[in-house]
């Protein structure tokens, strides 16, 4: 028996060794000289210019897709293909998707035949979501301001049509695309709920489904339930009756030089919020290495290796036992059409770490905002002996900090008193990493140099609230007035000596205003969506979505928190809803106005009225703003495009090849990364046509090889499919999220 067992062990070891050698051989093939597929696309009238050629294989360690665009003679070249069999096919506006053919990389030209769409409806199946959303007509301007359910039915918070559009985009579109196949039809609702008979009933039921049902129904109520249901019903009725949006333009010019590479990551219900490939300030860090994404719903850090074409997920730990760390995702009130009453992303069994945003430091460590404990802060967060707590005491925080070190393969957890949402590294000697709260005004930070030296989070963590020098004496002193921006213009301003908080209305608001003291400075409370430190001074810039939106500038000074000084700048008309924020190497701030579909710049060097008392309403320095509206179809009857720009990014290091400091907006509702040339005011769309539903939240760029011989192949932009609901992506339930690499070559045929 013993000899027989030993023999079986040796046989197993031999088989395992053979399997490992085969795997190594496969990896060596993938790492060797890459192949290519080339040829031309022929349509019914000859060569097809500006259409996409898509090559996909499932033979690698994770599903792999590469997409290129044809030149003006219909020619294409798909470069850098690992050895495998590929399904190759064509997608283009005005065409029907061609049937995939099986192709191996090689020098032989492959002609791809494609047919024209027979009807406008057939052609429109592959249009981006924003084109379909442009058929939606918001409530007429004459219905505003809303007077509530007992009045005209419009939500009382909806003061103007732009308020309503702002809610449509930043309360709905911020989770997923609007206008994709699933949202522009009601088929899934009727199938899952046969007793639902009318479009209004179907929309009412749909907006209460699944883990986000509570949030969606609240938005419906705030918008005005009956008028909103009418708007959504009219929209889907028009689609069902065969109405189609305008035809998008095919890629042109430099847009045809794009090479997009997609890798599957996560699983069929991953909520993969953001990704990162390198250090923003030093884009050669982690050259050629893994690209990381955070799976918020699963509490994981997901890594994708572009050399091996492989992916792996790491569970992010919590400091407290997982069952004591609450999930932010509520249980469904109504069963999802896809997942029933399963509490997706609740705990248990899901990991409650809830990572939101990753960034890489100069050492190659991946820093994240993640939950490490329950919401109650430790005592040092409101202990007056802590100078930060003395000025700005904090009692709760919903998310803290962690980082992953690829060298040690370990996570480190860091407690913070403030909640964390987005994070960004400064270029200062201490490599300070800054954080904003999502629902709160705090600018927080971790001094990574101090933390690495001491491993003491209390010594490394600091924060400031938002205090304006409204008495104009050049410094910040206590006590202060308190200003709380409300919704619908119901702001509250009062002296901290009188107490009180929240948003007042009517007589209470007027009484509170009367208690403010012009001789005091003023604490403001603008919740921020994102932030970015300046590379040219000690400023940190945040963006607040409080309608119509604000830039918040914090000057830390040399003795925070006493030296922290804030300025506020209001987004000018016709813009509203800043979300993403970045900055160029000259200190010019760029913010994507998600709802009004602008990319806006703000140059504080242009300000002429910053001397004297600061203004809490942000009315200073109108001259600092410049607004650029993106192209694309507009919501019916309005001047507002139907696209949604989740975030903004500035190419400080010219990784894209479009020029240093080129600003980008994410076309989260148009399947595209969108670059602006501020001098010519021209837009360039780098679109991902397959699978439809490329909903990105952020982006970054890495230089793998800065040498001139590497050229375009040595650098790339990165983003990911970051929708809440990956089953909305083309392919439906079972589809996985993806990391996307964008490379811009000198011509559509460059290898």
N, C-alpha and C positions, 0 to 999 in steps of 0.2 A: 504494500500500500504506500509506504514511504517513498520507494523508488518511483512508483507510478506517478505520485503527486509531484515529485521533483522533476520528472520528465515533462509533465504538463506545464510546470512553471517555466522551464527552459524553452518549451515550444512557444508559450505565450510571450516570453521575452523576445524570442526571435521574430515573431510576428509583429510585435510592437516596434522593434528596431527597423524592420522592413517598412512598416507604415511611416515611421519617422523619417527614414531616408527618402521615401516617396514624397512626403510632405516637403522636406527640405529641397528636393529636386524641383517640385512645383514652385516653391517660393523663389528658387534660383532662376527659373524660367521667367517668373513675373518680374524679377529684379533685373533681368538681362535687357538686351536691346529691345525696346518696345517696337511693336509693329504698327501698321496703319492700314486704313481702308480708304480707297480713293475712287473717283468716278464722276458721274454726272447724273442729274435728275432731269428726266424728260416728262413733260406734261402733254396734254392734247394739242397744244399749239407750239411745242418746242421746249427749249431749256427753261427751267423754272428758277428764277433768281430770288434770293432772299427767303428761302424756305429752309426748314431745319431737317438735318439728317441725324437720326438717332440710332445709336448702337448700344445694345443692352445684353448683358450676360449674367447668368446665375451660376456660372461654373467657378467663380472665385470664392474667397472666404466670406464675402458679403456681396449682396447684389450690387452690380456696377453698371453705370450708364454714362455714356459720353455723347455730347450733342455739339454739332457745328452748324454753320449756316452756309448756303451756297453763294457763289459769287455771281456777277452779272451775266455769266454764260452758263449758269446752272451747275458749275463744277463744285466739288467738295473734296475735302481731305480730313479724315478723322485720325488725329495723331495719338501717339503714346498709348497704344492699346496693349495690355498684358495678353499673353498667349491664352486664347480661349475661343470658343465658338460664339458668335454674336448674332442676335436678331437685329437686322438693320431695316429701317423704314423711314418714311418721309411724313412730316406734318407741315402744313403751310396754310395761310389764310386764303380762302377761296378754293381749297382742295379737300378731298376726302383722304383721310389717312391711308397710306399705301399698305399693302399686305407685307408683313415682315418676311425677309428672306434670310437664310442661314449663310453667314459669311465668316471666313477666317481672315485675319490680317495677312496682307500680302501685296505685292506690287501690281497685280492685275487689276485693271479698271473695272468697276462694277457700275453698270447703268441701272438706275432705279426708276421705274415707271410709276406715274401717279396720275389720278383722274381728277377732273374738276368736280366740285360739289354740284349736285343737280338742283338744289334749292337754296335760298338764303338761310333757311332754318338748318339745313344740313351743314352749311359752311360755318354757321355761328356756334356750333357745338364746341369749337376749340378756341373761342374768343376768351380773353381774360375776364375775370369776375367783374371788374369795374365797368366794362362795357355793358354787361347785363344790368348792373346796379343803376346805370344811367337811365334806365327806363322807369325807375321809381320816382314818383312826384311827391315831394314833401308837402305838408299842409300849407295852404296859401298864407301869404304874409298878413292878410287881413284878419286871420284868426288869432293873432297875437297882440298883446300878451294873453296867455292862458288864464282862464278864471276857474278852472277845476271842474270836477264832475258835476257840481250843481250849477255851473255856468255854461260855458261853451264847450266843455269836455276836454279842452287842452289842459295839460298839466300846469298848475299854478307857478311852477318854477320855469316854465318855458316863456321867457319874456319876448323873444323874437324868433323868427324862422331859423336864424343861425344858431340859437340855443338848441332848437330841435335837431338840426343837422349835427350839431356838436354831440348831442346825446346819441344819435343814430350811429355815429362813427366811433366815438370814444367810450360809449357804454356797450356797444354791440360789436363793431368791427374790430375792436382791440383784442378780442379773443380768437376771431376766425374771419375768413373771407365772407363778404356778402355779395351774392351774385353768382357764386359757383353753382354747379348742377344741383347740389342738395338744397341750397337755400332759395333758389329761384323757382323751385317746384314744390309741390305739396304731396308728391306720390308716397313718400315714406310715412307721412302722417296718416293718410287715408288707409294705407296698408296695415299700419300698426294699431289704428283705432277706427274700425269700420263704422262705428256709430256716429263719427264726425261726418257731417254732411256738407257744410258750407265752408268757403275759404276763410271767413272770419272765425268760425269755430276751430278750423284746423290751425290757424295761426295762434289763437288763444291757447290751444292745447300744446302746440309745439313750444311756446315760450315758457312753459313750466316744466319741461322734461329734463331728466338727468341731473348730474351733479352741479350744473350751472343753472338749473331751472329756477331756483330761488332768486338768483341775481337777475336773470332775464325778465322774470315777471315783475320784479321791482322796477326795472327800467321801463317796462311797458306802462306801468301805473304812473310813473313820474312823467312820461311823455304825454300821457292822456290816453287811456286805454282804448276807448271807442274810436277816436280819430286815427290813432296809430294802427289799429286793426284794419281800418278802412284803407289806409295807405298801403299796407303790406298786401292786403287782399287784391286791391286794384293792380298792384305790381305783378303778382303771380298770375292773376287772370289774364293780363296782357301777354305774358309769356306763353301761357297755355293756349291762347288764341292765335299764336304764331307771329306775334310782333318780334322783330329782331333789332338789335342795336346797330349803330354804324359799324362799318368794316374797319378793323385796325390796319394801320400801315405795316407792311412787311419790313423787316430789318433792312437798314441801308447804311452806307458808309462804314464807319468803324464798328457799327453794331454787327456787321457780318464777319468780323475778325474774332468773335468770341468762341472760345472753347470752354464748355461747361462740363464738369465731371461730377457725378453724383454717386454717393455711397450710402447704402442702407445702414441705419443705426437704430438701436432701441427695439421696441416691439410694436404690436398693433394698437396699443393704447398708451404709448409714451407721450407725455406732454413735455417735449424737448424745448425748453424756453430759449436758450441762447448758446452760442458756441464761441470759442476763442482758439487762435492758432499761434500767437506770439505776444511779445511785450509791445504795447502800443508805442512806447518811446524808443524802443530798440528792435526794429522788425526783423533782425536776423537771429534773434533769440529763438531757440527751438527749431532751427532750420531743418527742414525735411522731416520733422518729428510728428508726433501724433497731434491730431486736432481734437479738442475737447468740447463736449456739450454737456449741459446739465439737464437731467430729467427730473423736472419739478415734481411730477406726480408720483414717481417711483423713488425719489430721494437718492438718486445715483449720479455719479460722474461717469459719463460715457466717453470712451476714447476710440478714435478711428485712426488707423495707421495707413497713410496713403501709399506707403511702399509695399506693405504686405497685402493691402486691400482687405484688412481685417478690422474687427471691432470688439471691444470688451467693455463691461460695465463694472464699476466699483461702488459698493454700498457706502454711503457717507454716514459716519457714526454720529450719534448724539451723546451728550454728556449725561443726561438723565435717561432712565429706561424709556424705551420707545413708547410704551403704553401710557407714559405720563406726559408725552410731548404732543400737544393737540395738532391735528391737521386743520388747515384752513379751508379744505374742501368739504362743503356740507353734503350730507346724504341726500339722495334724490327724493323729492316729494311725489313726483310722477315717474313711472318707469321710462327709461330711455328706450327709443326704438331699436337701439343697437346692443345695449348692455342690461336692459331690464332694471331691476332695483339694486344692482351691484353698486356698492359705494366705491366707485373708482377713486383711487388716490387717498382714501381715508385710511386711518390706522386703527388696529391692524387689518389686513396683513401688509399694507404698504408702508414703506419707510417714511416717517414724517419729517425728514431733514429738509424737504422743500427748498432745494437750491434754486436760485433765481438767475444769477448773473455771474459768469466766470471771467477772470482776467489773469494774465500771466505776468509775473514780475521778471526782473533782469536775471534772476537765478533759474528761471524756467519752472518755478513753482506755480501751480494753478490755484488762485485765490477765488473764493466763492462767498456769496451771501447765502448762509444756510442756517437752519434752526438747530440749536444744540440743546435746548431746554424748554421748560414751560415758560409762560409769558412774564411771570413776576421777576423783576430785576433783583440782583444782589444788593445788599445794604449799602455798599460803597457808591451806588448810583444816586443816592439822595442824602448822603452823609455830608454835612457842611464842611467837614475837614478836607474833603476832596474839592478843590477849587472849581472844577467844572460843575459838580453837584451843587455847590454853594450858589452859583449864578443861575444854573439851569437844571434843577433837580428832575430826575427821571425815575419812573416807577415801574414801567412795563416796556417790553420790547418783543416783537413777534418773530424776529429773525436775527441771527448774529453772524459770525464769521468762521470760515474754515479754510484750510489750504491743503493741497495734495502735493507731495514732493515725489516726482517720478524717480529720483535717485534712491530714496529710502523706501518707496512704495508705502508711505504712511500718510495719514491725515493728521493735522493739528487743528484743534478747536480753540477759538478765542471768544470769550464773552464780551459783549458790549452792552452799554446801558441804553443806547438808541437802537431802534429797529433799522435793519439794513435792507436795501432794495437793489440799487445799482452801485457799482464801485468803479473807481478809476485811480490809476497811479499817477502821482505827480513826478516831475523830473528833478525834484530837489535832492540834496545829498542824502537825506534820510529815507528816500523812496517812500514817502508817506502815501498811504492808500486812503482815499476819501469815500464816504458813503452818504447816501441820502435816505431819508425815510419816505415811504410812499404816502402814508397818512400822517403827516407831521412835518414840522418846520426845521428839524435839526440837521445841521451839517456835522457829521461825525468823521473820525479818522483813527487810523492805527499807524503809529510811527514804527515801520517795520525794522529799522535799525535798532531802536530801543528794544523791540520785542525779541529780535534775534540775539541781542546781547544779554537780556535779563530773563526772558520767558515770563515776564510779569505783565499780565494784561492791564492791570490798573495803572502801571507806569506808562504803558504804550498807548492807551486809549484816551482820546480827548474829544470834546464836542463844543459847539456853540449854537445858540439860538439865533434868531434874526432880529437884531436891534438897530434901528435907524437913528442917525444923529439929527433928529427933528428940531432940536433947539439950536443947531448950527454952531455949537461951540468947539467942534473939532474932536470931540471925545465922547465915549459912551459912559454914562453914569446911571446909578440907581438912586431912587425908584424911577419907574418909567410908566408911560401910558401903554395900553395894550390895544392893538388893532387886530381884529379877526375878520378876514374877508369872508363874506357870505356868498350864498348862491342867489342869483337874480338881483344882485346889487344890494342885498341886505347886509351891509357891513356894520361892524360894531367897534367903536373906539371909546375907551374909558381910561381913567387913571388907575394904576394898580393899587393905589391906596384905598380905592373905593370898593375893591373886590369885584366879583362877577365874572362870568365867562359865557361863551356861546354866542349865538347870533340873535340879536334882539330885533324886534320890529315895532313899528308904530311909536306910541308914546314912550315905551321902555327904551327904544333905540335912541330917541331924541334926548331922553334924560341921561342916558349913558354918554352920549356925545358931549353933553354939557359939562360932564365931570372931567373931561380931558384937560391936561395942563400944557399950554404952549411952551412952558419953560422946561419941560421934560423931554427926554428921548422917548422913542416908541418901540416897543416889542411888537413885531408883526408875526403872523402865523400862516405863511403860505406853504401848504403841503407841496412837496416836490416830486416830480416823476423821475428825473435823472439829474446828473451833475457832471462837471468836468473842471479839473484844475487848469489854470492858465500856465503856459510854458514861459511867459515873459514877466510875470510878477507874482505876488502872493494871493491873487484872486482865485476864488473857486466859484464857478457859476452853476446855478441850479435853474430848472424850469418848473413852473407851476401851471397846472391846467385850470386853475380857478378862472372861469370865463371872464374875459376872452383869452387870458393867459399872460404870464409874467416871466421875465428873467430876474433871478435873484442873485446879486453879486455879494459874496462875502470876502472881506479883506481880513485875514487872520491877525495881522500885526505881529509884534514880537513878544507879546505876553498874553496869549489867549487864556481864559475867555474875556478878560477885561479889555483887550485891544481889538476884539472882533467887532467889525463895523459893516453894516449891510446897506445896500442900495437896491431899489426895486425899479424895474422898467417894464411898462405895460406894452403888450403887443398892439400895434396900431391896426386900424381898419384898412383893408377888409379881412385881415388875418385873424385866426383864432385857433386855439388848442395846440400849444407847443408840447411835444413829448420828448422826442430825441434831441440831444444836445451834444455838440462837439465844438472844437476850437481849432483854428489854424495856427501855424507857427508864428504868426504876427500878433496873436491875441484876439483875432476877430472871431466872435462866437457865431456858430451856425445852429439853427434849430429847425426841425421839421414841424410845420404846423399841420398836424395830422388830419384835422377835420376840414380846414379850409383849403388844404392841398397846396400849401406854399413851402418853399425852402427860404428861410429868412436869415439874414445876417445882421449882426449888431456889432458896431465898431465903437467902443467907448472913447476912442481917441477923437471922435467927431463931436462929442458932447460939449455944449457951450453953457449949460446951466446947472453944473454940479456943485458950484460954490454956494454956501449958505445952507439953510435947513433942508434936509431931505424930505421928500414927499412919499407918504405911505401908499398913495394910489398909483404910483408908478408913472406919473405924467411927465417926468423929466426926460430929456434927451430923445425927443421924437426924431431928431436928425441922425441918430445913430443907426436907425433901422433901414433895411432895404428888403423888399419882398419880391420873390420870384414864384409865380404860380406855375405848377406843373401842367403839362398838356394832357389830352385825353378827354373823353366825353364827360359832360356835366350832368348832375342830377336834373331831372326834367323840370323845366321852368325856373331854374336857378342859374347863378354864376359860379357855382361851387362844383369842381370836378368830383367824380365818383371814386377816385382813388383814395387810398388811406396810407399815410406815411408813418409807420410805427416808430421809426428812429432815424437819426441822421449820423453821418460819419464823414470825416475829412481826411483825405489822403495826403497827410503832411509830407510823406517821404516819396511820393510819386511812384508807388508800387504799381499802380494801374497803367502808367505810361501816358496818362491824360494830362499830366502836369502837376507839379507840387501844389498842395493845398486845394486840390479839386474837391468840392463838396458833393456828397451823395445823399439822397433820400432813399429809404427803402420803399419800393412800390408794393406794399404788402397786399394790396387788393388788385394788383396788375401783373403779378408774377415776375417782377423786375427789380433790379438795382438801377437807380436812375442818377446819372451824373449831370452836373450843371457846369457850363462854362460861363462864369459871371460876366466876362467881357462881351461875349456875343449873345448871352442869354439863351443859348441853345441847350437842348436836353438830349442826352444819349441814353437809350433804354437797352439794358442787357437783360433780355427776357429768357426765362426758363419755361419752355412750352410743354414739358412733359416731366413727370406727371403734373397735370393741371392742379393748381392749389398751392403753388410755391408762396407760402406766407412766412416772410422772414421778419424777425424782430430787430436784430442787430447785424453787424458785419465787422470784419477786420481784414488785415492784409499782412502777408508774410513774404520776406525775401529768403528763399532757400539757397540761392547762389547769386551773389552780387556781381560776379564776373561778367565781362562783356560777351564772352563766348556762350554763356548760358542764355542770354537774351530773355525773351518772354517766358521761356520754360523755367527760369529760375525764380519767378515771382508770381503771386496769385492773390486774389481776393477770396474771402471765405464767408459763407453764411450757412443757414440751415432752414429746413422746414420746421417752423416753430409754432404751428397752430395748436390751440388747445385740443382740437379734435382731429387727430390724424386720419380718422375714418372719413373725414370730409374730402380728403385728397383723392384725385382720380384713381380708380381702382377700388375705392370703398373699404369696407371693413376687411382687415387683413393687411392693408398697406402699412408700411413702416415709414418713420421719419427718415430724413436724409441730411447729410452734410453736402454742401455744394461748393465746388471750387470754380472760380472764374479766372480764366487767363485770356489776355488780349494780345493776339499775335499781329505781326505787321501786315498780313494779308490772309484771305480765307483759305489759301492753299499752303501756308507755311508749315513746315515740319519742325 
